[in-house]
Amino acid sequence: MMISLVSGRDVQSALAGYVQQRRKALKWSRAALADRSTVPAPTIKKFETTGQISLRQFLLLWQCVDDLQRVQSLTQASEQEPLPRTLDEVLAQ
């Protein structure tokens, strides 16, 4: 298990905030995004306020406000140095 200062909840909140920020930058209401994405407006509101949404619905929203390939790129192997896994590895850096 890797040590991380970022929780899943932090990531959920950040993703919800990003989708909301993009929606507002596009000057779309929740209803307008709902029409474009097929995700119901109450679900969009819940996502923006709690971060809770199904993966399928998240992807439907994302493809309306950003490039879906950006999400897909997260599945590609990373060339970055692995994160330390133990306290000894952290202290050795």
N, C-alpha and C positions, 0 to 999 in steps of 0.2 A: 504494500500500500504506500502510495506517495503522500508526502506531507504537503498540504496546501493551505494557504490562508484564505482561499476563495471557496465558498460553499456552493452547493447546488442552488440554494435559494438566492444567493448573490447573482448567479448567472441567470436564473429565471427573471429576476427583477431587471437586470441589465437588458435582456432580450425584449422584455415587455416595454421597457422605457424606450428602447431603440425603435421598435415598431410604432409606438405612439408618436415619437418625435418625427419619424418619416411620414406618418399619416398627416400630421399637422403641417409639415413642410410642404406636402403636396396639396394642402388646403382641402383635405377630405374630412367629412364628418365620419363618425362610426358607421352611419347608415350607408354612406357612399362606399366605404371600404367593404362593408357587408355585401353590397350589391356586386362589387368587383370580385370578391373572394369566395362568395357563397358561405362564409362563416357568419352566423347570426350576430347582429349588433350586440345583444346582451352577452354573448360569449366574448366578443371583442372587449367590451367593458370589463368583464370579469378578468380577462387576461391582462389588460392594462393596469388594473388595480391590485391583482393578487399574483400575477405571473402563472396562474394555472390555466392550462390548455392542453388539448391532445396534440401529439406530434403532427398528425395529419393536418389539423386545423392551423397549427403554427406555420407549417410549410405553405399552406394556401395563403395565409396572410403575408408571409415573407415574400413570396413570388410577386405579390402586388406592389410591395414597397421597395424591393431590392432584388438583386440578382441571386437566383436560387443556387447558382454554381458556387457562390461564396459559402453557403452552408455545406454543399457537397464536398468542397475542398477540405473540410474538417476531417473527412474520412481518409484523406491521403496521408501516407507515412511522412513524418516530420524528420528533417535533417538536423534539428537542434540537439544540443547536448542534453542527455537525460538529467532529470531533476534528481537531487540527492534523495535517498530513500531512508537514511538513518541519521541520527544526530551526529555520529562520527563523520559521516560524509559531509554534512553541513559545516562542521567545525574544520574539516580539512581544506575547505575552499578558501 
